[in-house]
Amino acid sequence: MDAREHDGGSWDRATLDLIDRRSSTRRFDADRGVDDAQREAVLHAASRAPSAGAMMMYSIIDIREQATLDRLAVLCDDQPMIARAPWALVFVVDYCKWIDLFEHIGCFAEAYVARTGRPPRRTPGLGEFAIAAQDAVIAAQNAVIAAEAVGLGSCYIGDIVENDEDVRDLLDLPEHTVPLSMLILGPRAKERPATPHPTVNLVMSERYRRADAATLDAQVAEMDAMFRPHAMAAGERVLDIYERKHTSDFMAEMGRSMELWLKNWGLGK
């Protein structure tokens, strides 16, 4: 049964409805800005996101200056909508702050090493990256929902990981950081319907299951139906994703830059 058909009981229906109707905003109302109360609500919600051990292994870069937005629009795969947004938040996977804290409190000092027998460990690994990345994206999604609640639209910009060298210089990102996601936010220029999201071959009971041919055919049909009139022939949506995303120049650049970001984190060669 669809959750929307449930009698609800004590459920917070407003929150479920907000999630259900949310769609990405790519056009902002130039005559309206973002006020301080909206900013505070969004940032507070981000800070209340679940975090491993409450370590908050992320940082949020709050961007309002037009020059920075203009530059990000170029670096993030030439998307002018970024420059037209009144506000952007970059969610940085950040272990630099913890290395700084460990050093500040004396974890690398000779006396601490001698007393505990723990050699200084100044570089995080894949484990830290995994949980820090989760922290960052959970915080970003909290910000998305809060933005909807206070009347702001938002759009994720995954291209923030492209052009590693230039983005790192622009945002002064130190070692052990990765700008994993960015949101652009602002009042919507107009309301738009929620984007359909396919559900076939999404939820699996108890174990991962590779789809059989019948399930794959159903998945293709569902995506084609949702994306008409753009998808006119069977499988056209999958082909579109293969050509426009999977084999695109920007995905190749994203892969190149992610290798550099992971080196910046301390991973890889």
C-alpha positions in Angstrom: 0.0 0.0 0.0 1.2 3.5 -0.9 2.1 5.5 2.3 -0.2 8.2 1.1 -3.2 5.9 1.3 -2.6 5.1 5.0 -5.0 6.7 7.4 -2.0 8.4 8.9 -2.9 8.2 12.6 -0.3 10.4 14.4 1.9 10.7 11.3 3.3 14.0 10.4 1.5 14.2 7.0 2.9 17.6 6.2 6.5 16.3 6.1 5.6 13.3 4.0 3.7 15.5 1.6 6.6 18.0 1.4 9.0 15.2 0.4 6.5 13.8 -2.1 6.0 17.1 -4.0 9.6 18.3 -3.9 11.4 18.9 -7.2 14.6 20.5 -8.2 14.6 24.2 -8.8 16.7 25.6 -11.6 15.0 29.0 -12.1 14.9 31.5 -9.3 12.9 34.6 -8.7 15.3 37.5 -9.2 13.1 39.9 -7.4 13.1 37.9 -4.1 16.1 37.0 -2.0 16.8 34.7 0.9 16.2 36.2 4.3 18.2 35.6 7.4 15.5 33.5 9.1 15.4 31.2 6.1 19.2 30.8 6.1 19.3 30.1 9.8 16.5 27.5 9.5 18.2 25.7 6.7 21.7 25.7 8.3 20.2 24.6 11.6 18.5 21.7 10.0 21.7 20.7 8.3 23.5 20.7 11.7 20.8 18.5 13.1 21.4 15.7 10.6 22.5 12.3 12.0 26.3 12.2 12.3 28.6 9.2 13.2 29.5 9.7 16.8 28.3 13.3 16.5 31.7 14.0 15.0 30.2 16.3 12.3 32.8 15.2 9.7 31.8 17.8 7.2 31.9 21.5 6.8 29.4 23.7 5.0 30.8 26.6 2.9 28.1 29.3 2.7 28.4 31.2 -0.6 26.6 34.4 -1.3 29.1 36.5 -3.3 28.2 36.9 -6.9 31.8 36.5 -8.1 32.1 33.1 -6.4 28.8 32.0 -7.8 29.8 33.1 -11.3 33.1 31.2 -11.1 31.3 28.0 -9.8 28.9 28.2 -12.7 31.8 27.9 -15.1 33.7 25.2 -13.1 30.6 23.1 -12.5 30.1 22.1 -16.2 29.1 25.6 -17.4 25.7 25.8 -15.7 24.4 29.5 -15.7 21.7 28.7 -13.2 24.4 28.5 -10.5 25.3 32.2 -11.1 21.6 33.1 -11.0 21.0 31.5 -7.7 21.1 33.9 -4.7 22.7 31.3 -2.4 24.8 28.2 -2.6 26.0 25.7 0.1 29.0 23.4 -0.6 29.0 20.3 1.6 32.7 19.4 2.2 33.7 16.0 3.5 36.2 17.2 6.1 38.6 15.3 8.2 41.1 18.2 8.2 39.4 19.7 11.2 39.8 16.4 13.2 43.5 16.2 12.3 43.8 19.8 13.5 41.9 18.9 16.7 44.1 15.8 17.4 47.2 17.9 17.0 45.8 20.8 19.1 44.9 18.5 22.0 48.3 16.8 21.9 47.6 13.4 20.3 50.8 13.7 18.2 53.0 14.9 21.0 55.9 12.7 22.1 54.6 12.5 25.7 51.2 11.2 24.5 52.8 8.7 22.2 55.0 7.4 25.0 52.2 7.2 27.5 49.6 5.5 25.2 51.8 3.5 22.8 49.8 4.9 20.0 52.0 6.1 17.1 50.9 9.4 15.5 48.3 8.9 12.8 48.0 12.0 10.7 46.2 10.7 7.7 42.6 9.4 7.5 41.7 6.3 5.5 38.8 4.9 3.5 36.9 4.1 6.7 36.9 7.8 7.7 36.0 8.8 4.2 33.0 6.5 4.1 31.4 7.8 7.3 32.4 11.4 6.6 30.8 11.2 3.1 27.6 9.9 4.7 27.7 12.7 7.2 28.0 15.3 4.5 25.2 14.0 2.2 22.8 13.5 5.1 23.4 17.1 6.2 22.8 18.2 2.6 19.5 16.4 2.4 18.3 17.8 5.7 19.1 21.2 4.2 17.0 20.4 1.1 13.9 19.4 3.2 14.3 22.5 5.4 14.6 24.7 2.4 11.3 23.3 1.1 9.7 23.9 4.5 10.7 27.6 4.5 9.6 28.3 0.9 12.9 27.9 -0.9 13.7 25.7 -3.9 17.0 23.9 -4.2 19.0 21.9 -6.7 21.9 19.5 -6.1 25.0 20.2 -8.1 27.2 17.1 -8.3 29.5 18.7 -10.7 31.2 20.5 -7.8 33.7 17.6 -7.7 34.9 18.5 -11.3 37.9 20.7 -12.0 39.7 19.7 -8.7 42.6 22.2 -9.1 40.4 25.2 -9.7 37.7 24.4 -7.1 40.3 23.7 -4.5 42.0 27.1 -5.1 38.6 29.0 -5.3 37.4 27.6 -2.0 40.8 27.3 -0.2 40.2 23.6 0.5 43.1 22.0 2.5 44.2 18.4 2.6 41.8 15.7 3.9 38.7 17.5 2.3 36.4 16.7 -0.6 33.6 19.0 -1.8 31.2 16.2 -2.3 28.0 18.1 -3.0 26.6 21.5 -3.6 23.2 23.0 -3.3 21.9 26.1 -5.0 18.9 27.7 -3.2 16.5 30.5 -3.6 12.8 31.4 -4.1 11.3 29.6 -7.1 10.6 31.6 -10.3 7.6 29.3 -10.7 6.2 26.1 -9.2 6.7 22.9 -11.1 5.4 19.4 -10.7 7.5 16.8 -8.9 9.8 14.9 -11.2 8.7 11.2 -11.5 11.1 8.7 -9.9 11.0 5.1 -11.1 10.6 2.4 -8.4 10.9 -0.9 -10.4 14.1 -2.8 -9.3 14.7 -0.3 -6.4 13.7 -2.1 -3.1 15.0 -5.6 -2.6 13.9 -7.9 0.2 16.6 -9.1 2.6 19.3 -9.6 0.0 20.6 -7.9 -3.2 19.1 -9.5 -6.3 20.3 -9.0 -9.9 17.2 -8.4 -12.0 16.0 -11.0 -14.5 15.0 -10.1 -18.0 11.3 -9.6 -17.1 12.2 -7.1 -14.3 14.7 -5.3 -16.6 12.0 -5.0 -19.3 9.6 -3.6 -16.6 12.2 -1.1 -15.5 12.8 0.1 -19.0 9.1 0.4 -19.7 8.5 2.4 -16.5 11.3 4.9 -17.3 10.1 5.3 -20.9 6.5 6.0 -19.7 7.7 8.5 -17.1 9.8 10.5 -19.5 7.5 10.8 -22.5 7.4 12.7 -24.8 11.2 12.7 -24.7 11.3 8.9 -24.6 9.4 7.8 -27.7 10.9 4.4 -28.4 11.5 1.4 -26.1 14.7 1.8 -24.2 15.2 5.4 -25.2 15.5 6.7 -21.6 18.3 4.2 -20.9 20.1 5.1 -24.1 19.8 8.8 -23.2 21.4 8.1 -19.8 24.2 6.0 -21.4 25.0 8.7 -23.9 24.4 11.9 -21.9 25.7 10.7 -18.5 27.6 7.4 -18.5 29.9 8.1 -21.5 29.9 11.9 -21.3 32.9 14.2 -21.2 31.8 15.6 -17.9 31.7 12.2 -16.3 35.3 11.5 -17.5 36.3 14.8 -15.9 34.5 13.9 -12.7 36.4 10.7 -12.6 39.7 12.4 -13.1 39.0 15.0 -10.4 37.7 12.5 -7.9 41.0 10.6 -8.1 42.7 13.9 -7.3 40.3 14.7 -4.4 41.0 11.3 -3.0 44.7 12.0 -3.1 44.0 15.2 -1.4 42.3 13.2 1.3 45.3 11.0 1.6 44.1 8.0 -0.4 45.6 6.6 -3.6 48.9 7.1 -5.1 
